Amino acid sequence: VVKERTSKFAGKSGTDYKFVIKNKSNQIDTYTVLVKNKGISSESENKNILKAKSKNVSLPSSIQLGKRQLNTASKNVDYKKTLPKESIQVSLNPNEEIMLLVKLDIPSGTQIGSKNITQVILKSENCKNTEIVKQVYTEVADGE
């Protein structure tokens, strides 16, 4: 999994985080992608990103899948499918990759300055004992 940024400000229109999943094995593999809101567990965990006294909020999420790519140099992505779920499964052929977008929405009335930690978890069917966990941090800001 390759990601772009780990923290962003989000206004009324929300924000999104891009990830790429690539099957580097020599066989077809099915991946499960889970998106979970995570509470602040300790001040040290969130040092320099979140202030411990800030309100932690849960933000609705959706996952959008882009076109499958065999050429890693191509960065043109046409997001074709929105899945308002907290998990999806996608099967990839050897050396195939797919871009996905995890979109976080800001519900009306969400307090400006509120913080969110979201985990994006990737599990491989072929490597059952391995999971990749990426955390993204969002702060609710004024504006779009």
DSSP file (Angstrom, degrees, kcal/mol; ACC not computed):
  #  RESIDUE AA STRUCTURE BP1 BP2  ACC     N-H-->O    O-->H-N    N-H-->O    O-->H-N    TCO  KAPPA ALPHA  PHI   PSI    X-CA   Y-CA   Z-CA
    1    1 A V              0   0    0      0, 0.0     2,-0.4     0, 0.0    20,-0.2   0.000 360.0 360.0 360.0 130.0    0.0    0.0    0.0
    2    2 A V  E     -A   20   0A   0     18,-1.6    18,-1.8     0, 0.0     2,-0.3  -0.952 360.0-169.7-115.7 137.5    1.3    3.4   -1.0
    3    3 A K  E     -A   19   0A   0     -2,-0.4    16,-0.2    16,-0.2     3,-0.1  -0.833  20.8-146.6-125.2 164.0   -0.2    6.5    0.4
    4    4 A E  S    S-     0   0    0     14,-1.1     2,-0.3     1,-0.3    -1,-0.2   0.923  74.8  -2.9 -93.9 -61.8    0.0   10.2   -0.3
    5    5 A R        -     0   0    0     13,-0.2    -1,-0.3     1,-0.1     3,-0.1  -0.903  45.1-152.7-131.7 158.5   -0.4   12.1    3.0
    6    6 A T  S    S+     0   0    0     -2,-0.3   131,-3.4     1,-0.2     2,-0.3   0.553  80.5  35.5-108.4  -9.6   -1.1   11.2    6.6
    7    7 A S  E     +e  137   0B   0    129,-0.2     2,-0.3   131,-0.0    -1,-0.2  -0.999  60.5 161.6-146.7 145.2   -2.8   14.4    7.8
    8    8 A K  E     -e  138   0B   0    129,-2.1   131,-2.1    -2,-0.3     2,-0.3  -0.974  35.2-117.8-150.8 160.2   -5.1   17.0    6.3
    9    9 A F  E     -e  139   0B   0     -2,-0.3     2,-0.4   129,-0.2   131,-0.2  -0.812  32.6-160.3 -95.0 146.8   -7.5   19.8    7.2
   10   10 A A  E     -e  140   0B   0    129,-2.5   131,-3.1    -2,-0.3     5,-0.2  -0.992   9.1-173.2-135.4 129.2  -11.1   19.2    6.0
   11   11 A G  B >   -J   14   0C   0      3,-0.6     3,-2.1   133,-0.5   133,-0.3  -0.058  58.2 -54.9 -96.8-156.2  -13.9   21.7    5.5
   12   12 A K  T 3  S+     0   0    0    131,-3.2    94,-0.5     1,-0.3   132,-0.2   0.800 133.6  55.8 -55.9 -33.3  -17.6   21.2    4.7
   13   13 A S  T 3  S-     0   0    0    131,-0.3    -1,-0.3     1,-0.2   131,-0.1   0.500 104.0-136.6 -82.7  -1.7  -16.8   19.1    1.6
   14   14 A G  B <   -J   11   0C   0     -3,-2.1    -3,-0.6    91,-0.1     2,-0.3  -0.340  17.0-100.8  82.0-165.5  -14.7   16.6    3.5
   15   15 A T  E     - B   0 104A   0     89,-2.1    89,-3.1    -5,-0.2     2,-0.3  -0.940  22.2-143.5-150.4 170.0  -11.3   15.3    2.4
   16   16 A D  E     - B   0 103A   0     -2,-0.3     2,-0.4    87,-0.2    87,-0.2  -0.973   2.7-149.0-141.4 157.6   -9.9   12.2    0.9
   17   17 A Y  E     - B   0 102A   0     85,-2.1    85,-2.9    -2,-0.3     2,-0.4  -0.992  18.1-140.4-126.6 131.6   -6.8   10.1    1.1
   18   18 A K  E     + B   0 101A   0     -2,-0.4   -14,-1.1    83,-0.2     2,-0.3  -0.744  21.9 175.9 -97.3 140.1   -5.3    8.1   -1.9
   19   19 A F  E     -AB   3 100A   0     81,-2.8    81,-3.2    -2,-0.4     2,-0.4  -0.971  17.6-149.0-136.7 151.4   -3.8    4.7   -1.6
   20   20 A V  E     -AB   2  99A   0    -18,-1.8   -18,-1.6    -2,-0.3     2,-0.5  -0.990   6.6-161.5-122.0 131.0   -2.5    2.2   -4.2
   21   21 A I  E     - B   0  98A   0     77,-2.7    77,-2.3    -2,-0.4     2,-0.4  -0.954  12.5-176.3-109.2 127.9   -2.7   -1.5   -3.8
   22   22 A K  E     - B   0  97A   0     -2,-0.5     2,-1.0    75,-0.2    75,-0.2  -0.990  23.9-139.0-128.3 130.9   -0.3   -3.6   -5.9
   23   23 A N        +     0   0    0     73,-2.8    72,-2.4    -2,-0.4    73,-0.3  -0.770  24.9 173.7 -86.2 104.4   -0.2   -7.3   -6.1
   24   24 A K        +     0   0    0     -2,-1.0    -1,-0.2    70,-0.2     2,-0.1   0.378  48.7  96.7 -92.8   3.3    3.6   -8.1   -6.2
   25   25 A S  S    S-     0   0    0      2,-0.2    70,-0.5    68,-0.1     4,-0.1  -0.282  82.9-117.8 -85.5 176.3    3.1  -11.8   -6.0
   26   26 A N  S    S+     0   0    0     68,-0.1     2,-0.3     2,-0.1    -1,-0.1   0.160  91.8  57.7-100.1  17.5    3.0  -14.3   -8.8
   27   27 A Q  S    S-     0   0    0     66,-0.1    -2,-0.2    65,-0.1    68,-0.1  -0.960  96.6 -83.4-141.7 160.8   -0.6  -15.4   -8.2
   28   28 A I        -     0   0    0     -2,-0.3     2,-0.4    66,-0.1    65,-0.2  -0.365  49.0-170.5 -60.9 139.4   -4.0  -13.8   -8.0
   29   29 A D  E     -F   92   0B   0     63,-2.3    63,-2.9    -4,-0.1     2,-0.5  -0.991  17.6-143.8-136.3 145.2   -4.7  -12.4   -4.6
   30   30 A T  E     -F   91   0B   0     -2,-0.4    95,-2.6    61,-0.3     2,-0.4  -0.932  19.2-160.9-109.0 129.9   -7.8  -11.0   -2.9
   31   31 A Y  E     -FG  90 124B   0     59,-3.2    59,-2.4    -2,-0.5     2,-0.5  -0.882   8.5-151.0-112.8 140.4   -7.4   -8.0   -0.6
   32   32 A T  E     -FG  89 123B   0     91,-2.7    91,-2.5    -2,-0.4     2,-0.5  -0.946  10.5-161.5-107.0 129.7   -9.7   -6.8    2.1
   33   33 A V  E     -FG  88 122B   0     55,-2.5    55,-1.9    -2,-0.5     2,-0.4  -0.960   8.1-171.2-112.5 122.8   -9.6   -3.1    2.8
   34   34 A L  E     -FG  87 121B   0     87,-2.8    87,-2.9    -2,-0.5     2,-0.5  -0.916   8.9-160.2-113.4 139.5  -11.1   -1.9    6.2
   35   35 A V  E     + G   0 120B   0     51,-3.4     2,-0.4    -2,-0.4    85,-0.2  -0.983  18.7 174.1-119.9 122.1  -11.7    1.7    7.2
   36   36 A K  E     - G   0 119B   0     83,-2.6    83,-3.5    -2,-0.5     2,-0.3  -0.984  31.1-130.3-131.8 136.8  -12.1    2.3   10.9
   37   37 A N  E     - G   0 118B   0     -2,-0.4     2,-0.4    81,-0.2    81,-0.2  -0.659  30.7-156.8 -76.0 140.4  -12.4    5.4   13.1
   38   38 A K  E     - G   0 117B   0     79,-3.3    79,-0.6    -2,-0.3     2,-0.1  -0.975   7.5-131.6-125.7 134.0  -10.0    5.2   15.9
   39   39 A G        -     0   0    0     -2,-0.4     2,-0.5     1,-0.1    77,-0.1  -0.381  35.8 -93.4 -77.3 160.1  -10.2    7.0   19.3
   40   40 A I        +     0   0    0      1,-0.2     3,-0.1    -2,-0.1    -1,-0.1  -0.642  43.3 179.6 -73.2 120.4   -7.3    8.9   20.8
   41   41 A S        -     0   0    0     -2,-0.5     2,-0.3     1,-0.3    -1,-0.2   0.762  60.7  -1.0 -97.5 -28.1   -5.6    6.4   23.1
   42   42 A S     >  -     0   0    0      1,-0.1     4,-1.0     5,-0.0    -1,-0.3  -0.992  59.1-121.6-159.5 155.0   -2.8    8.5   24.5
   43   43 A E  T  4 S+     0   0    0     -2,-0.3     3,-0.5     1,-0.2     4,-0.3   0.890 112.6  54.0 -64.8 -39.3   -1.3   11.9   24.3
   44   44 A S  T >4 S+     0   0    0      1,-0.2     3,-0.9     2,-0.2    -1,-0.2   0.843 101.6  59.0 -67.3 -32.1    2.1   10.6   23.2
   45   45 A E  T 34 S+     0   0    0      1,-0.2    -1,-0.2    -3,-0.0    -2,-0.2   0.848 115.1  35.5 -62.2 -33.4    0.5    8.6   20.3
   46   46 A N  T >X S+     0   0    0     -4,-1.0     4,-3.0    -3,-0.5     3,-2.0   0.239  83.3 145.1-108.1  12.2   -0.8   11.8   18.8
   47   47 A K  T <4 S+     0   0    0     -3,-0.9     4,-0.1    -4,-0.3    -3,-0.1  -0.234  75.2   7.3 -55.0 137.2    2.0   14.2   19.7
   48   48 A N  T 34 S+     0   0    0      2,-0.2    -1,-0.3     1,-0.2     3,-0.1   0.306 132.3  55.0  70.9  -6.3    2.6   16.9   17.1
   49   49 A I  T <4 S+     0   0    0     -3,-2.0     2,-0.4     1,-0.5    -2,-0.2   0.720 112.6  20.1-117.3 -51.5   -0.5   15.8   15.1
   50   50 A L  S  < S-     0   0    0     -4,-3.0    -1,-0.5    -7,-0.2     2,-0.5  -0.945  70.9-129.2-122.0 143.3   -3.4   16.0   17.5
   51   51 A K    >   -     0   0    0     -2,-0.4     3,-1.8     1,-0.1    64,-0.1  -0.782  19.7-133.8 -88.2 133.5   -3.8   17.8   20.8
   52   52 A A  T 3  S+     0   0    0     -2,-0.5    -1,-0.1     1,-0.3     4,-0.1   0.784 104.1  54.7 -59.4 -28.8   -5.0   15.5   23.5
   53   53 A K  T 3  S+     0   0    0      2,-0.1    -1,-0.3   -10,-0.0     2,-0.1   0.553  85.5 105.2 -84.8  -6.9   -7.6   18.1   24.7
   54   54 A S  S <  S-     0   0    0     -3,-1.8     2,-0.3     1,-0.1    60,-0.1  -0.398  83.8-100.8 -71.5 150.4   -9.2   18.4   21.2
   55   55 A K        -     0   0    0     -2,-0.1    60,-3.1    58,-0.1     2,-0.5  -0.568  32.2-142.4 -73.5 128.7  -12.5   16.7   20.6
   56   56 A N  B     -h  115   0B   0     -2,-0.3     2,-0.3    58,-0.2    60,-0.2  -0.821  23.4-171.4 -92.9 126.8  -12.2   13.4   18.8
   57   57 A V        -     0   0    0     58,-3.2     2,-0.5    -2,-0.5    60,-0.3  -0.856  23.7-126.2-120.3 154.5  -15.0   12.8   16.3
   58   58 A S        -     0   0    0     -2,-0.3    60,-0.1    58,-0.1    58,-0.1  -0.851  27.8-158.8 -94.7 130.3  -16.1    9.9   14.2
   59   59 A L        -     0   0    0     -2,-0.5    47,-0.1    47,-0.1     2,-0.0  -0.929  20.3-114.6-115.2 135.1  -16.4   10.8   10.5
   60   60 A P        -     0   0    0      0, 0.0    45,-2.7     0, 0.0     2,-0.3  -0.368  39.4-161.0 -62.3 143.0  -18.5    8.8    7.9
   61   61 A S  E     -C  104   0A   0     43,-0.2     2,-0.3   -26,-0.1    43,-0.2  -0.886  17.3-174.0-128.2 157.9  -16.3    7.2    5.3
   62   62 A S  E     -C  103   0A   0     41,-1.9    41,-2.7    -2,-0.3     2,-0.5  -0.970  17.8-136.6-142.7 158.6  -16.6    5.8    1.8
   63   63 A I  E     -CD 102  83A   0     20,-2.4    20,-3.4    -2,-0.3     2,-0.4  -0.968  13.9-165.6-119.5 130.4  -14.2    4.0   -0.5
   64   64 A Q  E     -CD 101  82A   0     37,-2.8    37,-2.7    -2,-0.5     2,-0.4  -0.959  10.1-147.3-115.5 133.2  -13.9    4.7   -4.2
   65   65 A L  E     -CD 100  81A   0     16,-1.9    15,-1.6    -2,-0.4    16,-1.1  -0.822  10.5-154.0 -99.5 137.4  -12.0    2.3   -6.5
   66   66 A G  E     -     0   0A   0     33,-3.3    13,-0.2    -2,-0.4     2,-0.1  -0.294  38.9 -67.1 -92.3-175.9  -10.1    3.6   -9.5
   67   67 A K  E     -     0   0A   0     -2,-0.1    32,-0.7     1,-0.1    -1,-0.2  -0.421  56.6-103.2 -71.1 149.4   -9.3    1.8  -12.7
   68   68 A R  E     -C   98   0A   0     30,-0.2     2,-0.4    -2,-0.1    30,-0.2  -0.503  39.4-157.5 -71.6 142.6   -7.0   -1.1  -12.6
   69   69 A Q  E     +C   97   0A   0     28,-3.2    28,-2.4    -2,-0.2     3,-0.1  -0.979  29.3 175.1-127.2 134.4   -3.5   -0.3  -13.8
   70   70 A L  S    S+     0   0    0     -2,-0.4     2,-0.7    26,-0.2    -1,-0.1   0.605  78.0  68.4-102.5 -21.5   -0.8   -2.6  -15.1
   71   71 A N    >   -     0   0    0      1,-0.1     3,-1.4    26,-0.1    -1,-0.1  -0.879  68.0-162.7-100.3 110.8    1.5    0.3  -16.0
   72   72 A T  T 3  S+     0   0    0     -2,-0.7    -1,-0.1     1,-0.3    24,-0.0   0.661  84.3  68.5 -70.7 -14.0    2.7    2.0  -12.8
   73   73 A A  T 3  S+     0   0    0     -3,-0.0     2,-0.5     2,-0.0    -1,-0.3   0.728  79.6  92.6 -75.4 -20.2    3.8    5.1  -14.6
   74   74 A S    <   +     0   0    0     -3,-1.4    -3,-0.0     1,-0.1    -5,-0.0  -0.625  44.1 170.9 -79.7 122.5    0.1    6.0  -15.4
   75   75 A K        +     0   0    0     -2,-0.5     2,-0.6     2,-0.0    -1,-0.1   0.316  39.0 116.4-112.6   6.1   -1.4    8.3  -12.8
   76   76 A N        -     0   0    0      2,-0.0     2,-0.5     1,-0.0    -9,-0.1  -0.671  46.0-173.6 -77.5 117.6   -4.6    9.1  -14.5
   77   77 A V        -     0   0    0     -2,-0.6     2,-0.7   -11,-0.1    -2,-0.0  -0.953  19.9-165.6-120.9 129.9   -7.4    7.7  -12.4
   78   78 A D        -     0   0    0     -2,-0.5     2,-0.6     0, 0.0   -11,-0.1  -0.910  19.6-145.4-111.0 101.5  -11.0    7.6  -13.2
   79   79 A Y        +     0   0    0     -2,-0.7   -13,-0.2     1,-0.2     3,-0.1  -0.561  29.1 167.6 -71.9 115.2  -12.9    6.8  -10.0
   80   80 A K        +     0   0    0    -15,-1.6     2,-0.4    -2,-0.6    -1,-0.2   0.590  51.8  44.2-108.1 -13.9  -15.7    4.7  -11.2
   81   81 A K  E     -D   65   0A   0    -16,-1.1   -16,-1.9     2,-0.0     2,-0.5  -0.976  56.6-161.0-144.2 121.7  -17.3    3.1   -8.1
   82   82 A T  E     -D   64   0A   0     -2,-0.4   -18,-0.2   -18,-0.2    -3,-0.0  -0.909   7.7-171.4-105.1 127.7  -18.2    4.6   -4.7
   83   83 A L  E     -D   63   0A   0    -20,-3.4     2,-3.0    -2,-0.5   -20,-2.4  -0.890  11.6-159.3-120.3  98.6  -18.7    2.1   -2.0
   84   84 A P        +     0   0    0      0, 0.0     2,-0.3     0, 0.0   -22,-0.1  -0.302  57.5 111.4 -76.7  62.5  -20.1    3.7    1.2
   85   85 A K  S    S-     0   0    0     -2,-3.0    -2,-0.1   -22,-0.1     3,-0.1  -0.829  74.8-128.4-128.6 164.8  -18.9    0.8    3.3
   86   86 A E  S    S+     0   0    0     -2,-0.3   -51,-3.4     1,-0.2     2,-0.3   0.484  94.7  30.3 -92.2  -4.4  -16.2    0.4    5.9
   87   87 A S  E     +F   34   0B   0    -53,-0.2     2,-0.3   -24,-0.1   -53,-0.2  -0.994  60.2 174.8-152.1 149.8  -14.8   -2.6    4.1
   88   88 A I  E     -F   33   0B   0    -55,-1.9   -55,-2.5    -2,-0.3     2,-0.4  -0.935  19.7-138.5-141.8 165.0  -14.4   -3.9    0.5
   89   89 A Q  E     +F   32   0B   0     -2,-0.3     2,-0.4   -57,-0.2   -57,-0.2  -0.990  19.5 179.2-125.9 140.5  -12.7   -6.8   -1.2
   90   90 A V  E     -F   31   0B   0    -59,-2.4   -59,-3.2    -2,-0.4     2,-0.4  -0.996  16.6-146.6-141.2 134.7  -10.8   -6.6   -4.5
   91   91 A S  E     -F   30   0B   0     -2,-0.4     2,-0.4   -61,-0.3   -61,-0.3  -0.853  17.4-168.9-102.3 136.0   -8.9   -9.3   -6.4
   92   92 A L  E     -F   29   0B   0    -63,-2.9   -63,-2.3    -2,-0.4     3,-0.1  -0.970  17.0-131.3-126.9 139.9   -5.8   -8.4   -8.3
   93   93 A N    >   -     0   0    0     -2,-0.4     3,-2.1   -65,-0.2   -70,-0.3  -0.337  55.2 -66.1 -74.2 165.3   -3.8  -10.4  -10.9
   94   94 A P  T 3  S+     0   0    0      0, 0.0    -1,-0.2     0, 0.0   -70,-0.2  -0.309 123.8   6.6 -54.8 136.0    0.0  -10.6  -10.5
   95   95 A N  T 3  S+     0   0    0    -72,-2.4     2,-0.3   -70,-0.5   -71,-0.1   0.554 100.5 130.5  66.5  11.5    1.6   -7.2  -11.0
   96   96 A E    <   -     0   0    0     -3,-2.1   -73,-2.8   -73,-0.3     2,-0.3  -0.686  36.3-169.3 -93.2 148.6   -1.8   -5.5  -11.2
   97   97 A E  E     -BC  22  69A   0    -28,-2.4   -28,-3.2    -2,-0.3     2,-0.4  -0.944   9.5-163.4-135.0 158.8   -2.5   -2.4   -9.1
   98   98 A I  E     -BC  21  68A   0    -77,-2.3   -77,-2.7    -2,-0.3     2,-0.4  -0.998  15.3-136.6-141.4 140.0   -5.6   -0.4   -8.2
   99   99 A M  E     -B   20   0A   0    -32,-0.7   -33,-3.3    -2,-0.4     2,-0.4  -0.757  23.5-171.5 -92.2 140.5   -5.9    3.1   -6.8
  100  100 A L  E     -BC  19  65A   0    -81,-3.2   -81,-2.8    -2,-0.4     2,-0.5  -0.981  13.3-149.0-133.5 152.4   -8.4    3.7   -4.1
  101  101 A L  E     -BC  18  64A   0    -37,-2.7   -37,-2.8    -2,-0.4     2,-0.7  -0.972   3.3-156.1-119.7 123.7   -9.7    6.8   -2.4
  102  102 A V  E     -BC  17  63A   0    -85,-2.9   -85,-2.1    -2,-0.5     2,-0.5  -0.906  19.2-162.2 -99.7 113.4  -10.9    6.8    1.2
  103  103 A K  E     -BC  16  62A   0    -41,-2.7   -41,-1.9    -2,-0.7     2,-0.5  -0.831   6.9-160.6-102.7 131.8  -13.2    9.8    1.5
  104  104 A L  E     -BC  15  61A   0    -89,-3.1   -89,-2.1    -2,-0.5     2,-0.3  -0.952  10.5-150.9-111.4 127.0  -14.1   11.3    4.9
  105  105 A D        -     0   0    0    -45,-2.7   -92,-0.1    -2,-0.5   -91,-0.1  -0.680   7.8-138.9 -96.3 149.8  -17.3   13.4    5.1
  106  106 A I        -     0   0    0    -94,-0.5     3,-0.1    -2,-0.3   -47,-0.1  -0.916  22.9-139.2-108.1 106.0  -17.8   16.2    7.6
  107  107 A P    >   -     0   0    0      0, 0.0     3,-1.8     0, 0.0   -93,-0.0  -0.301  32.5 -90.8 -63.2 147.1  -21.4   16.1    8.9
  108  108 A S  T 3  S+     0   0    0      1,-0.3     3,-0.1   -96,-0.0   -96,-0.0  -0.312 113.9  27.1 -55.4 135.8  -23.3   19.4    9.3
  109  109 A G  T 3  S+     0   0    0      1,-0.3    -1,-0.3    -3,-0.1     2,-0.2   0.433  79.7 149.8  89.8  -0.9  -22.7   20.8   12.8
  110  110 A T    <   -     0   0    0     -3,-1.8    -1,-0.3     1,-0.1     2,-0.1  -0.506  54.9-107.9 -67.7 131.0  -19.3   19.2   13.4
  111  111 A Q    >   -     0   0    0     -2,-0.2     3,-1.8    -3,-0.1    29,-0.2  -0.367  29.3-116.0 -65.2 130.3  -17.3   21.4   15.6
  112  112 A I  T 3  S+     0   0    0      1,-0.3    29,-0.2    -2,-0.1    -1,-0.1  -0.436 103.4  32.8 -63.6 138.1  -14.4   23.3   14.0
  113  113 A G  T 3  S+     0   0    0     27,-3.0    -1,-0.3     1,-0.4    28,-0.1   0.269  85.5 138.3  94.1 -10.4  -11.1   22.1   15.4
  114  114 A S    <   -     0   0    0     -3,-1.8    26,-2.9   -60,-0.1    -1,-0.4  -0.340  42.8-141.9 -64.7 151.6  -12.4   18.6   16.0
  115  115 A K  E     -hI  56 139B   0    -60,-3.1   -58,-3.2    24,-0.2     2,-0.4  -0.828  14.4-166.4-118.2 154.7   -9.9   15.8   15.2
  116  116 A N  E     - I   0 138B   0     22,-2.4    22,-2.7    -2,-0.3     2,-0.5  -0.999   7.8-162.9-140.5 138.7  -10.3   12.4   13.6
  117  117 A I  E     -GI  38 137B   0    -79,-0.6   -79,-3.3    -2,-0.4     2,-0.4  -0.992  15.7-175.5-117.6 124.9   -8.0    9.4   13.4
  118  118 A T  E     -GI  37 136B   0     18,-2.6    18,-2.8    -2,-0.5     2,-0.4  -0.973  12.9-148.5-122.0 135.1   -8.9    6.8   10.8
  119  119 A Q  E     -GI  36 135B   0    -83,-3.5   -83,-2.6    -2,-0.4     2,-0.5  -0.861   2.5-160.2-100.8 135.8   -7.2    3.5   10.2
  120  120 A V  E     -GI  35 134B   0     14,-3.1    14,-2.5    -2,-0.4     2,-0.5  -0.978  16.9-168.1-112.2 118.5   -7.0    2.0    6.7
  121  121 A I  E     -GI  34 133B   0    -87,-2.9   -87,-2.8    -2,-0.5     2,-0.5  -0.919   7.9-163.9-116.8 130.2   -6.2   -1.7    7.1
  122  122 A L  E     -GI  33 132B   0     10,-2.8    10,-2.5    -2,-0.5     2,-0.4  -0.955   7.4-176.8-116.1 127.3   -5.2   -4.0    4.3
  123  123 A K  E     -GI  32 131B   0    -91,-2.5   -91,-2.7    -2,-0.5     2,-0.4  -0.980  14.6-145.5-124.5 137.2   -5.4   -7.8    4.6
  124  124 A S  E     -G   31   0B   0      6,-0.8     6,-0.2     3,-0.6   -93,-0.2  -0.822   8.6-147.6-100.4 137.1   -4.2  -10.3    2.0
  125  125 A E  S    S+     0   0    0    -95,-2.6     3,-0.4    -2,-0.4    -1,-0.1   0.852 102.7  49.5 -68.7 -33.7   -6.1  -13.6    1.5
  126  126 A N  S    S+     0   0    0      1,-0.3     2,-0.4   -96,-0.2    -1,-0.2   0.760 115.9  42.2 -77.7 -24.8   -2.8  -15.3    0.5
  127  127 A C  S >  S+     0   0    0      1,-0.1     3,-1.9     3,-0.1    -3,-0.6  -0.659  70.2 170.3-120.4  73.6   -0.9  -13.9    3.5
  128  128 A K  T 3  S+     0   0    0     -3,-0.4    -1,-0.1    -2,-0.4    -2,-0.1   0.726  72.5  56.0 -61.4 -26.0   -3.4  -14.4    6.3
  129  129 A N  T 3  S+     0   0    0     -3,-0.1     2,-0.4    -6,-0.0    -1,-0.3   0.390  98.0  76.9 -89.3   5.0   -1.0  -13.6    9.1
  130  130 A T    <   +     0   0    0     -3,-1.9    -6,-0.8    -6,-0.2     2,-0.3  -0.936  49.5 168.8-120.3 137.7   -0.1  -10.2    7.7
  131  131 A E  E     - I   0 123B   0     -2,-0.4     2,-0.5    -8,-0.2    -8,-0.2  -0.994  23.1-143.1-141.4 146.2   -1.9   -6.9    7.7
  132  132 A I  E     - I   0 122B   0    -10,-2.5   -10,-2.8    -2,-0.3     2,-0.5  -0.924  16.9-166.4-108.1 129.7   -0.8   -3.4    6.8
  133  133 A V  E     - I   0 121B   0     -2,-0.5     2,-0.4   -12,-0.2   -12,-0.2  -0.973   6.9-178.7-121.6 123.9   -2.3   -0.5    8.9
  134  134 A K  E     - I   0 120B   0    -14,-2.5   -14,-3.1    -2,-0.5     2,-0.4  -0.974  13.1-151.5-118.6 134.8   -2.0    3.1    7.9
  135  135 A Q  E     - I   0 119B   0     -2,-0.4     2,-0.4   -16,-0.2   -16,-0.2  -0.886   8.4-167.2-107.2 137.9   -3.4    5.9   10.1
  136  136 A V  E     - I   0 118B   0    -18,-2.8   -18,-2.6    -2,-0.4     2,-0.4  -0.959   8.7-148.7-122.4 144.6   -4.6    9.2    8.7
  137  137 A Y  E     -eI   7 117B   0   -131,-3.4  -129,-2.1    -2,-0.4     2,-0.4  -0.938  13.3-174.3-118.2 130.7   -5.3   12.3   10.7
  138  138 A T  E     -eI   8 116B   0    -22,-2.7   -22,-2.4    -2,-0.4     2,-0.5  -0.982   8.5-163.6-127.8 135.0   -8.0   14.9    9.9
  139  139 A E  E     -eI   9 115B   0   -131,-2.1  -129,-2.5    -2,-0.4     2,-0.4  -0.978  25.8-123.2-116.9 131.4   -8.8   18.1   11.6
  140  140 A V  E     -e   10   0B   0    -26,-2.9   -27,-3.0    -2,-0.5     2,-0.3  -0.578  37.5-177.4 -74.8 125.6  -12.1   19.9   10.9
  141  141 A A        -     0   0    0   -131,-3.1     2,-0.2    -2,-0.4  -129,-0.0  -0.758  30.5 -95.2-120.5 166.2  -11.6   23.4    9.5
  142  142 A D  S    S+     0   0    0     -2,-0.3     2,-0.2  -131,-0.1  -131,-0.1  -0.549  86.8  23.0 -77.6 145.3  -13.8   26.3    8.5
  143  143 A G              0   0    0     -2,-0.2  -131,-3.2     1,-0.2  -130,-0.2  -0.572 360.0 360.0 101.9-163.4  -14.6   26.6    4.8
  144  144 A E              0   0    0   -133,-0.3  -133,-0.5    -2,-0.2  -131,-0.3   0.437 360.0 360.0 -84.7 360.0  -14.7   24.1    2.0
